[in-house]
Amino acid sequence: MKSRLKNSVQNGIHSVGELYYLWVDTVRFGFSRPYEIRSLIAQMEELGVKSLSIVMISCFFVGMVMAVQVAYSEANFAGRVMVGIGVGVAITKEFGPLLTALLAGGRVSAGITSVIGTMTVTEQVDAIRLLGASPAKKLVFPRVFAAIIMFPLLTAVADFMGIVGGLVVSLVDIKMSFTTYISQVERSVTLSDFFGGIMKSVFFAFFASLIGSYHGLKVEGGAEGVGDATTRSVVATSVCVMVADYFLTKLLVIF
């Protein structure tokens, strides 16, 4: 039992070290000529635009659920007058960036791992190295920086859709006026709340894309290895996002 735990700790530390060196290579080679502009734009569409629908639908209904919970969790009138405040603050500070990271991040990390993993087992990555190019530049850089660019935009959309979902419940179910709900959101949500959530999404994008790329490059064992690596990638991304969310929230509270 102790030896197994020791091996797990050693493997974890080794993986963190390899992730660090992969990030260093990505930055060092990615910003050198020739620039991968076309690949970056293509990945922005693949990782960002194609994740838009799942983020919009999910956050819209999360906003509706939160409005119902706030409205009926307090006695009669007290909870109903707090709907806009509760939904606005919770969505912008926490649920918008977190749901974007878990939903879009899971999709992104799985997609990156499967694509790069397939290239690894079919020796296309080795071919890139033989041609004198860096896989970090050709494969990792466009995906990591496309995610870093697109995740904050997805988070902004998630915030908007969550607030709209709360508005729909407020109008239809609670019979609150449009102006009352919007004024509550405006009074309660500050720019620091909004940009704090955006900052979180940058870190979440970094973890999702880099972890997905790392597991893709480490694939062994053919198609079965690609499947196993994809599963590990999604699990690792979800865990890292939740752990990072706690520490980022603490930092935002302090500063």
C-alpha positions as CSV (number, residue, x, y, z in Angstrom):
1,M,0.0,0.0,0.0
2,K,2.8,2.4,0.9
3,S,4.8,1.6,-2.2
4,R,1.7,2.1,-4.4
5,L,1.1,5.5,-2.7
6,K,4.7,6.4,-3.2
7,N,4.7,5.5,-6.8
8,S,1.5,7.5,-7.3
9,V,3.1,10.6,-5.7
10,Q,6.2,10.2,-7.8
11,N,4.2,9.8,-11.0
12,G,2.2,12.9,-10.1
13,I,5.3,15.0,-9.5
14,H,6.8,13.7,-12.7
15,S,3.7,14.6,-14.7
16,V,3.7,18.1,-13.2
17,G,7.3,18.5,-14.3
18,E,6.6,17.3,-17.8
19,L,3.6,19.7,-18.0
20,Y,5.9,22.6,-17.0
21,Y,8.5,21.8,-19.7
22,L,5.7,21.4,-22.3
23,W,4.5,24.9,-21.4
24,V,8.0,26.3,-21.6
25,D,8.5,24.7,-25.0
26,T,5.1,26.0,-26.1
27,V,5.9,29.6,-25.2
28,R,9.5,29.4,-26.5
29,F,8.7,27.9,-29.9
30,G,5.1,29.2,-30.3
31,F,6.1,32.9,-30.5
32,S,9.0,32.3,-33.0
33,R,8.6,32.6,-36.7
34,P,6.8,31.4,-38.7
35,Y,3.7,32.1,-36.7
36,E,0.8,29.6,-36.6
37,I,-1.9,32.2,-37.3
38,R,-4.1,30.0,-39.5
39,S,-3.9,27.1,-37.1
40,L,-4.7,29.4,-34.2
41,I,-7.8,30.8,-35.9
42,A,-9.0,27.3,-36.8
43,Q,-8.6,26.2,-33.2
44,M,-10.5,29.2,-32.0
45,E,-13.4,28.1,-34.1
46,E,-13.0,24.4,-33.0
47,L,-12.5,25.0,-29.3
48,G,-14.6,28.2,-28.8
49,V,-17.3,28.6,-31.4
50,K,-18.3,25.0,-31.4
51,S,-18.6,25.0,-27.6
52,L,-20.9,28.0,-27.6
53,S,-24.2,26.1,-27.8
54,I,-23.6,23.8,-24.8
55,V,-22.4,26.8,-22.7
56,M,-25.5,28.9,-23.7
57,I,-28.1,26.2,-23.1
58,S,-26.6,25.0,-19.8
59,C,-26.0,28.4,-18.2
60,F,-29.5,29.6,-19.3
61,F,-31.1,26.7,-17.4
62,V,-28.7,27.1,-14.5
63,G,-29.8,30.7,-14.2
64,M,-33.4,29.6,-14.1
65,V,-32.8,27.0,-11.5
66,M,-30.9,29.5,-9.3
67,A,-33.8,32.0,-9.6
68,V,-36.3,29.3,-8.4
69,Q,-34.0,28.3,-5.5
70,V,-33.5,31.9,-4.4
71,A,-37.2,32.8,-4.7
72,Y,-38.5,29.8,-2.8
73,S,-35.7,29.2,-0.3
74,E,-36.7,32.2,1.9
75,A,-40.1,32.8,3.4
76,N,-42.6,34.4,1.0
77,F,-41.6,37.9,0.0
78,A,-38.0,37.9,1.3
79,G,-36.6,35.5,-1.2
80,R,-38.5,37.0,-4.1
81,V,-37.0,40.4,-3.8
82,M,-33.5,38.9,-3.8
83,V,-33.7,37.0,-7.1
84,G,-31.8,39.5,-9.2
85,I,-29.1,39.9,-6.6
86,G,-28.6,36.2,-6.0
87,V,-28.5,35.2,-9.6
88,G,-26.3,38.1,-10.8
89,V,-23.6,37.7,-8.1
90,A,-23.5,33.9,-8.2
91,I,-23.4,33.6,-12.0
92,T,-20.7,36.3,-12.6
93,K,-18.5,35.4,-9.7
94,E,-18.7,31.6,-9.7
95,F,-21.1,29.6,-11.9
96,G,-20.4,31.4,-15.2
97,P,-16.6,30.6,-15.3
98,L,-16.9,27.3,-13.5
99,L,-19.6,25.9,-15.7
100,T,-17.8,27.1,-18.8
101,A,-14.6,25.3,-17.6
102,L,-16.4,22.1,-16.7
103,L,-18.5,21.9,-19.9
104,A,-16.4,23.5,-22.5
105,G,-13.2,22.4,-20.8
106,G,-14.2,18.8,-20.7
107,R,-15.0,19.0,-24.4
108,V,-11.8,20.8,-25.2
109,S,-9.5,18.5,-23.3
110,A,-11.1,15.4,-24.7
111,G,-11.0,16.7,-28.2
112,I,-7.4,17.8,-28.0
113,T,-6.3,14.5,-26.5
114,S,-8.1,12.4,-29.1
115,V,-6.7,14.4,-32.0
116,I,-3.1,14.7,-30.8
117,G,-3.2,11.1,-29.4
118,T,-4.3,9.8,-32.8
119,M,-1.4,11.7,-34.4
120,T,0.9,10.2,-31.8
121,V,0.0,6.6,-32.4
122,T,0.0,7.0,-36.1
123,E,3.6,8.4,-35.8
124,Q,2.6,11.8,-37.3
125,V,4.1,13.5,-34.2
126,D,7.4,11.7,-34.8
127,A,7.3,12.9,-38.4
128,I,7.0,16.5,-37.2
129,R,10.1,16.0,-35.1
130,L,12.0,14.4,-38.0
131,L,11.2,17.4,-40.2
132,G,12.9,19.6,-37.5
133,A,9.7,21.2,-36.3
134,S,8.4,21.3,-32.7
135,P,5.2,19.5,-31.8
136,A,4.8,22.1,-29.1
137,K,4.7,24.8,-31.8
138,K,2.7,23.0,-34.4
139,L,0.1,21.2,-32.2
140,V,0.1,22.6,-28.6
141,F,0.6,26.4,-29.1
142,P,-2.5,26.9,-31.3
143,R,-4.7,24.9,-29.0
144,V,-3.5,26.4,-25.7
145,F,-3.7,30.0,-26.9
146,A,-7.0,29.5,-28.8
147,A,-8.5,28.3,-25.5
148,I,-7.0,31.2,-23.5
149,I,-8.6,33.6,-26.0
150,M,-12.0,32.0,-26.3
151,F,-12.8,30.9,-22.8
152,P,-13.2,34.4,-21.4
153,L,-15.6,35.2,-24.3
154,L,-17.5,32.0,-23.5
155,T,-17.6,33.0,-19.9
156,A,-19.1,36.4,-20.8
157,V,-21.8,34.7,-22.8
158,A,-22.4,32.2,-19.9
159,D,-22.8,35.2,-17.5
160,F,-25.3,36.8,-19.9
161,M,-27.3,33.6,-20.5
162,G,-27.5,32.8,-16.8
163,I,-28.8,36.3,-16.0
164,V,-31.3,36.0,-18.8
165,G,-32.5,32.6,-17.4
166,G,-33.1,34.2,-14.1
167,L,-35.0,37.0,-15.8
168,V,-37.3,34.6,-17.5
169,V,-38.2,32.9,-14.2
170,S,-38.6,36.3,-12.6
171,L,-41.1,37.5,-15.2
172,V,-43.1,34.3,-15.7
173,D,-43.1,32.6,-12.3
174,I,-42.3,35.2,-9.7
175,K,-44.2,38.0,-11.5
176,M,-41.3,40.4,-10.9
177,S,-41.1,43.4,-13.3
178,F,-38.3,43.6,-15.8
179,T,-36.9,46.9,-14.4
180,T,-36.9,45.6,-10.9
181,Y,-34.8,42.5,-11.8
182,I,-32.4,44.4,-14.0
183,S,-31.9,47.1,-11.3
184,Q,-31.1,44.4,-8.7
185,V,-28.5,42.9,-11.1
186,E,-27.0,46.3,-11.8
187,R,-26.7,47.2,-8.1
188,S,-25.3,43.9,-7.0
189,V,-22.9,42.9,-9.8
190,T,-19.7,45.0,-9.9
191,L,-17.0,45.2,-12.5
192,S,-14.6,43.4,-10.1
193,D,-17.1,40.5,-9.9
194,F,-17.3,40.2,-13.7
195,F,-13.6,40.5,-14.4
196,G,-12.7,38.2,-11.5
197,G,-14.8,35.5,-13.3
198,I,-13.1,36.3,-16.6
199,M,-9.7,36.0,-14.9
200,K,-10.6,32.6,-13.6
201,S,-11.6,31.4,-17.1
202,V,-8.1,32.2,-18.4
203,F,-6.5,29.9,-15.9
204,F,-9.2,27.2,-16.5
205,A,-8.5,27.4,-20.3
206,F,-4.8,27.0,-19.7
207,F,-5.3,23.9,-17.6
208,A,-7.8,22.3,-19.9
209,S,-5.8,22.8,-23.1
210,L,-2.4,22.0,-21.7
211,I,-3.5,18.9,-19.9
212,G,-5.3,17.7,-23.1
213,S,-2.2,18.3,-25.2
214,Y,0.0,16.6,-22.6
215,H,-2.1,13.4,-22.5
216,G,-2.3,13.4,-26.3
217,L,1.5,13.4,-26.7
218,K,1.9,10.7,-24.1
219,V,-0.5,8.2,-25.7
220,E,0.7,4.6,-26.1
221,G,-1.0,1.5,-27.3
222,G,-3.1,2.3,-30.3
223,A,-6.8,3.2,-30.3
224,E,-7.3,1.8,-26.8
225,G,-4.5,4.0,-25.5
226,V,-6.2,7.0,-27.1
227,G,-9.4,6.2,-25.3
228,D,-7.7,5.8,-21.9
229,A,-5.7,9.0,-22.4
230,T,-8.9,10.9,-23.2
231,T,-10.6,9.7,-20.0
232,R,-7.6,10.6,-17.9
233,S,-7.5,14.0,-19.6
234,V,-11.1,14.9,-18.8
235,V,-10.8,13.7,-15.2
236,A,-7.5,15.6,-14.6
237,T,-9.0,18.7,-16.2
238,S,-12.1,18.6,-13.9
239,V,-10.0,18.1,-10.8
240,C,-7.5,20.8,-11.7
241,V,-10.4,23.3,-12.4
242,M,-12.1,22.6,-9.1
243,V,-8.8,22.9,-7.1
244,A,-7.8,26.1,-9.0
245,D,-11.2,27.6,-8.5
246,Y,-10.8,27.4,-4.7
247,F,-7.4,29.1,-4.7
248,L,-8.4,31.7,-7.2
249,T,-11.5,32.5,-5.2
250,K,-9.4,32.9,-2.1
251,L,-7.0,35.3,-3.9
252,L,-9.9,37.4,-5.3
253,V,-11.4,37.6,-1.8
254,I,-8.0,38.8,-0.3
255,F,-7.2,41.3,-3.1
